Amino acid sequence: MHSNGAPRRRHDAELKATVLADCDEPGASIAAVAQAHGLNANLVHKWRRRRRQQPPAVDAMRTDDQVAEAFVPLQLPAPAAAAIPDIRIELRRGATTINIAWPGQAANECAAWLREWLR
């Protein structure tokens, strides 16, 4: 095993949070942020990947009155079929008036009947 002899450096969570916050600034360059903190850009990229892969952390100091902001998918019930109102037709021919109520679900049949009747 080949080693350069230098021990690995450990970075505390506060430094990581500061670096990642600096990277999130508009127009920030990852390389420039890493260099400003004396880090390798590849390390900063690795921290960013890990942050994206982790689920959002819930603040341990949160009280029961506070709500954590996160996307929560909900299963919604299927929409109920809209009630189709009855079709009401009033026909007048001379002195005769006929009132017809046709079920709304059978609108096609009503249209066919009406076409035949009007011939």
URPE-V894892 format. One record per backbone hydrogen bond with DSSP energy under -0.5 kcal/mol. CO is the residue of the C=O (numbers start at 1). NH is the residue of the N-H. E is the energy in kcal/mol with one decimal. If there is no record, write none. Layout:
CO | NH | E
CO | NH | E
//
This chain:
12 | 16 | -2.0
13 | 17 | -2.6
14 | 18 | -2.2
15 | 19 | -2.8
16 | 20 | -2.8
17 | 21 | -2.2
18 | 22 | -2.3
19 | 23 | -2.1
20 | 24 | -1.3
22 | 25 | -0.9
25 | 28 | -2.0
28 | 30 | -0.5
29 | 33 | -2.6
30 | 34 | -2.7
31 | 35 | -2.5
32 | 36 | -2.3
33 | 37 | -1.3
34 | 39 | -3.4
35 | 38 | -1.2
40 | 43 | -0.7
40 | 44 | -1.5
41 | 45 | -2.5
42 | 46 | -2.0
43 | 47 | -2.2
44 | 48 | -2.2
45 | 49 | -2.3
46 | 50 | -2.4
47 | 51 | -2.1
48 | 52 | -1.9
49 | 53 | -1.8
50 | 54 | -1.3
59 | 62 | -1.5
63 | 66 | -1.3
68 | 70 | -0.7
74 | 76 | -0.8
83 | 85 | -0.6
86 | 88 | -0.5
87 | 89 | -0.5
87 | 102 | -3.4
89 | 91 | -0.5
89 | 100 | -3.4
91 | 98 | -3.3
93 | 96 | -1.9
96 | 93 | -2.7
98 | 91 | -3.4
100 | 89 | -3.1
100 | 102 | -0.5
102 | 87 | -3.9
103 | 106 | -1.5
104 | 107 | -1.0
106 | 110 | -2.0
107 | 111 | -2.4
108 | 112 | -2.2
109 | 113 | -2.6
110 | 114 | -2.6
111 | 115 | -2.3
112 | 116 | -2.1
113 | 117 | -2.5
114 | 118 | -2.2
115 | 119 | -0.5
116 | 119 | -1.0
//
